[in-house]
């Protein structure tokens, strides 16, 4: 794939020396100790003023750059890197740490969105930077947490970058290798906007860079897994992009194509800032959003109860309780989750909440109290079966009762289970039979409304966001989901996004509780 060109002269900037800006005092401070400081080249002009939301429609009318994708990954250590922040405000700098076997590399910042189908726009590109091979990974003996002690490589100035989700692409100058580094330019305010929350804690939970994550370690067994994971390392999966590319990017592209007022944040931001979601129209949870801190859950619950809509476009959401801790690079850089070994956690021994599944004691608080649905199993591959075709969220799909969409339910799924705390009224829209490890059950899409006026929509399947990109006949790509499934999920998602962006949906469209129609014998029979 062709190497992306820098911004052009008609509105997208220039690569000429006259358009380059040297970073200010922060850059000078870093340069004194580390002379490898990137020179900024941007076309956006001044940073967005405080509390002014991005004009998503105007941003996506700008020309995109379809050659943003990584085409050459090279060997394992050819080039890789990470940012010292999961998010920054527009105009704030962040430090990039890069390791490469090449003598030089460049950094290209792509803002992800729709852009006429290109899915990304080149906002900035560095001059060639000198490369160096950094030290190997280090492992903490107490928690088996993998981290790095890498030196700073470049201080990146985001002045003029629009808020949004970014992939930085690292390119070795010899053309041998490329890798991504994700970062979010978070919104200053979410008032009146639909907030896309990047599930960065879950990305990190599944990141085995250096040999261990929260599931497996050096032996490949549970007893060698990490008890904490660090953001101070690259992502090994998806060419350095973590889980963003397949569990989040298709949803982002659809939302930006609609031109709705959007805001951008990470789960870490939601946990850290109690007022971040104040007056937000809606919160979007993407395809895999498993790991939440108690603070994140509290702040989302409060927003929901004040009238902020919540859409869960995945399954297994808000399942694991975690704690964020600082690393040498800054606050909230470590995700602690001891799971069944929670009693060994020094934090728990000091009186902090246990870092295990929300539904388990002590301090049990099942996710269904927030979402209306609860995680029920893994792995499954089953058709999605419509049960309430007349519901307004299915408008424009033309579906009939019993109509099904092969492979849309998987690989994890949720269901309604009123044996657990479940807000009512809740309306089951799709009731899909599944068999999970020999046990019969159902995956449920559900629509819930709250006294404060908010609505909650939960798809009940982890494949929903991936299905948004399903095209043509079913094949190995997208788990065999076909274009018909893609059209269905895109239409339903558009209905959700447009309605939820208008404010408390439940006031005008309350749920019609139908749980007993689907579970006449109670919540447990595998039914």
N, C-alpha and C positions, 0 to 999 in steps of 0.2 A: 504494500500500500504506500502511496506517495507520502513523502514527508510534508507535514502541514506548513504552509507558508505563514509568515507573520501577518498581522493586520494590515489592510491596504490603506490608501490615502483618502478614500471618499467615505469618511465617517467611522471607519474601523481602525484608524491610527496609521502609524508609519514606523518602519524599522530604522529610520534615519537617526543620526546622532542628535538632531535637533529635538526629537521627541523623547529622548532618554532622560530619566530622572535618577539622580543618585539619592539613595536613602538618606534620611535626616540624622538626627542625633543618635537614635537607636541603632542605626546602621553603623555610624561612626564608632560607637562604643564597642560593637561586636568586631568591627574591622580592626580595631586596635589590637585585639587578641587573636582574631581570626580574619585574615585579609580576604577570604573567599566570600565576598558579599555580592549578591546578584544586583545588577542594575535594572531598574524597573522600566518596562516599555508597555504603555497602556494607552487605550484610546478613549477611555470613559470620562476623562476630565476629573472634576472634583468629586470627592466622596459624597455619597447621599447624605442629606442633612438628617439630624436625629428625628426619629418617629415618622419619617416619610416612607411609606411602603413602595416597593418596586412596582412599576407598571409592567406587569408580566406580559401583556399583549404586545406592548411596544418593544420590549426586550426580545421577544421571540420573533418579531418581524425583522430583526437584524439578520444578515446572512450567517448561516451556520458553516461549520467546517467538518465535513463528513469524514475526513481522514484523521480523526482524533483517536481512533482505536489502536491498541497495541497490536502490531503485526509481527514483531520479532521479539520473543522473550529471551533468546540467548540462553546461556548456561546459568546455573543457579545463582552465582555470585557476580554476574557481569554488571548488573546495576540494580540497586534497590534502595529504598529510603522511607523515611517517615517524617511527619510534622510533629512539632512539640506541643501542639494544641489540636484537639478534635474540632474546635470551632474558634473563629475570631469574628469580631464585628468588622464591617467594612471600614477600611482605613487602618486597621490594626495590623502590625507586622507579626509574622511567626517565623520560627527558625526551622529550616529543613536540614535533616541529617541524612547524608547519602554515602553509600559505600559502592565502589565500582572498581573493576579491574582495568577500566579504560583510562587513558590519560586525560580525557575531557568529556563533558556531557552538557546537555542543555535541559532546561526545565520549561515546559509549556503548560500554562494554566487554561483548562477548558471548563467553562461553565456549562453544566448539563441541563438540558431542557428539551424543547421540541424543535425549534428552528427549521420549520418546514420539512421535518423528517430527518434532518441531519443529526439531531439529538445533542449537539454540542456547538459551542462557539469559542474560538480561540480569543482569550481576553488579554493574554500577556505571554511573552517569551523572554527568557534570559539570554544574555550573551553566553558563549561557551565558558564553562566553569572548570577549574582543574579538578581532576578526579583523584581519589585515594581509596585504597582498600582499608576499611575500618576493622576494628578488633572483632573477634568472634563473639558469639552470644555467651552470656553468663546466666547461670541458674542458681536461684536462691535455694539452699539446702533445706530450709524449713518448709517452704511452700511449693518447691519445684517450679517457681515462677521464672520464666525466661525474660531477660531484658538485655539491653545493650548499654555500653558506656561510650557511645560514639561522639566524636567531636562535631560541633556545628559546621555545616558546609555552606549555607547561604541564609541570609536574612531576607525574607520575602516581604516586600511592601505591597499591601493590598489597596492602597489609595486608588479610588476610582473603580474598583471591582464591584459589580452589582452583587447584592446578597443572593445566596443560592447554594446549590450543591456543586462542588468542584472535584474534578480529577486532574491532578498534576501529572503530566507524563514526563518521565525521565528518559532521555535518548542519549545513548553513547555516541560520541561524535564520529566514530568509525562505522555507525549504522548497524552494529552487531546486536544490540539489545535495547529493549524498552520496558518500562514498568510504570504502574500507576502509584500515586499517593493521594488518598482522598482527604478532603478537608471541607468543612462547611463554613460559609460566611453567613452567620446567623443574623436574624432580623432584630432590629432595635425594638420593635413593637409588633405585637401580633393582634392588636385590637381590630376587630372587624374582618379578620383574615382567617384563611384556612391554613393550618400549621402542619407542614410535613416534618415529621420527627425522624431523623436518621437513627437507626437502632445500633449505635456504635458499640454498646456493651455486648450485644449479641455477635456482632462481627468479630470482636476480640475473643469472645468465648470459644469460637471455632477456628481461631488462628493458630496453626501449629508451627509457626516460624520458630526456628531454634529447637524444635523437637517435642514441644508439649503445649497443650491447651487444657480446657476444663473437662475434657472427656478422656483423652489418652495422652500418654507420655512415651518415654523411651522404649518401654516393653510392649506398647500397644494395648496395655490392659488398664483397667480403671485405677489400680493401685499405684500407677506411675503418673497419673494425671496431675496437672497443676491445681493447687488450691486457690491460686490467685493468678491473674494474667495482667500484663502490662501493655499500655499503649506505646511504650518506649521501644518499639521494634516495628519492622515492616510487616505488611500482610503477605503471607505466602500464597494465599488462594486467590483465584481469579485475577492473575497477573498483577497482583498488588492492590486490587480494588476491594478486597474483602467481599462482603455479601451485597454491596451496593448494586452491582451491575444487574443481577437477576431478581432480587427481592425488592428493589426500590426504584431503579431507573425507569422501568416501564410505567410505573404509577406517576412518577414525576413528569415524564414526557406527556402523558395524557392530561394531567392537571394543567400543565403549562400551555398545551395546545388549546385548552378551553379558555385561556386568558383570565382565569379567576384570580381574585386577590389572594396571593399566597404569602406565607411567611415560612421561615426555615430555621430549624433548630435541631439539636441532638438530644438524645435522652439524658446526657450529662447536663446539658443546659436546663432542661425541664426540672431535673432534680435540684440543681444549684440555685435557681431563681424562682422563689415562691410566687412572684407576680408576673412571670413571663407569659402565662396563658390568660391573663386577665382580659376579659372582653373578647377573647378569640371566638370566631364564628364556629370553627370546627378544628378538631385534631385528627390527623391521619396517622394510623399505625400501619407500617408496611408489611411485607410478606412474612418476615421472620423477626419477631420483636419479643424474644423470650425472657431476656434478663433485665429486670427493673430494680432500682433501689426503692426502699420504702418512701423516700422523699418524692421520687418521680411519681409513684402511685398516688400519694397523698395529693400532689398538686394537680394531677389529671382528674382525680375524683372530685376535688373541689371545683375545678373548672366545669366538669360535667354537671355537677349539682347546681351550678349557677346558670346553666343554660347552654354551655358549649357542647356542640354535637361531637360524637366520637365515632370514627369509622375504622374498623379493624379489617384490613385487607389480607389477613393471613390466618394462621392458627398457632396454638401454643404461645399465645401472647401473655405477657405479665405472669410467667410461670415460675421463674427462679428469682428469689430475693437476693440482691447483692449489696455490697457496700463499696463506695468509692473512697480510695485513699490516695494521698500524694505520693509522687515519686520525686527523685532529685530534679526533674524537669518542671514540676509544677503540681498544682492541685488536681485531684480527680484523674490521675493517670494510671491507677491500679484498680482492677475489678476483682473484688474478693468474693468467692463463692465456694464454701467448704462442702456444700450439699449434705450428704448423710453423715459426714464427719464434722458437722457444725459444732459439736461439743468441744472439739480440739481448737477451735478458732479463738485466739487471744482476745479478739474484740468481743465475742460472745461472753467470754469469761469476765470481761469488764462491764457487762450489762447491756451491750448493744444487741439489736435484734439478730436472731440466727440467720445465717446466709445459706438457706436451703429453700425448698419449694414453698411458695406462699401458702399452699393448702395444708401443709403439714404442721403439726405441733412441735415445739411450743410456738405460740403466737400465730396460730393458724388463721389465715385470711384468704380463702379461696378466690381465685381470679374472677369467678362468676359473679361475685358481688359488684364488681366494676363493669364487666363485659356482658353479663347475661348468659354467656356460654362458658364451658370449661373444657380444658384439654382432655382428650379421651384416649389417645393412643397413637402408636407408630409401629411399623410402617403399614400403609394401605395404598392401594391404587384402585379407585372405584369410580363409577359414573356419578355425576352430580344430578340429582333428581328433583325437579321442580314440584312443589306441593301446593303453592298458593299463587297461581299464575296471574290472578287478578290484582295483585298488590302493585301499588304505584311504582315501586322500585323496578318492576319488570316491564314498565311501559316501553313500547317500541321494540320489544324483543320478539313478540308474536308467540311466546311459549304457551304450551298447554299443560294441564295437570298430568304429571307422570313423564313429561318429556325429560330426556336425559342427555348429558354431555360427557362422553367417555374420558376417563383419566383426570377429570378436573378435581376430584377429591384425592388428595395425597399431599405429601407423603405422611404428614401429620394432620390431625383433624380435631375439631371441637364439636360439642353437642350441648343441648340444653339438659340440665340435670337438676331438678327441683329438690333433690335431697341435699343439695348444696345451697348456700345463700344465692337467691336468684330474684332480682327486682322484677316486678310485674307492673303493667302488662307487658308480655313478650310474645311476639308473633313469629312462628316458625314459617319460613318462606320456602325452604328446600329441605327435604328430609331424605337423606341418601343412605341406603343400606351399605354397610361395610362389614368386612370380616378382618379382624386384627389379631394376628397370632392365634387363630382358631376361635376367637370370641366374636359373636355377632353383636353389632351395635349400629348406630346411625351417626352420620355427620349432619349437623344442622346449620343452615344459614338462618339468622334470626334478626329481628328488628324490635328494639326495646325503646320505650319512652318513659321519661322521668317526670316527677312532679314539677321540677323547675323549668320544664319545657324542652330539655335536650332530648335528642334521639341518639341511639347507639345502633349501628349496623355492624354485624360480624359475619364474615363469609363462611367460617367454619372449615376452611381448607387452606393449606399453606401454598397451594399452586395458583391462587387467584391472580397475583401480580404477574407471574410468569405467563399465564394464559393471555394477558393483554397483548402480548406480542405473537400469539399463535396465528399463523397464516397458512393458507393452502391445505393440502391433505395432511392428515396426521402422519407423523414420522417419528424417528428417534429424537429429533429436536423437540423441545417443549413437552417431553414425556408422552408424545403421541397425540397431544391435543391438536385439533384441526382448526381451520379458519372459521368454521361455524361457532366453535367454542370461543374463539377470539372475539368475534363480533358480539356474541352474547355478553361476555364479561365486560367488554368495552362499553356497551350500551348501559348495562346496570351501573357500572362505575361512574359513567357520566351522570346518570340520574342521581346517584348518591352525592357526587361532588357539587352539582348545581344546586340541589336542594339544601344540602348542609351548609353551603356558603352563605345562605340567606339568613341564618340565625336559627333560633330554637325551633326545630321542625316539629317536635312533639306537640306544640300548641295547636298546630293546624292539622297534623296528621298523626293522631294517637294510634298506638299499636292496638290491634284487636287480638286479645290473648286467645291462643288456640292450642296451648300445650296439651290439654287433656285429649284433644282430637288425635294427637300424634302419639301420646303416651297414656292410653286409657287405663293401663294397669299400674301406673305409677312410674317413677323415674328410673328404676333400676333394671327391670327386665330388658335384656339385651335387645330387644325390641326394635 
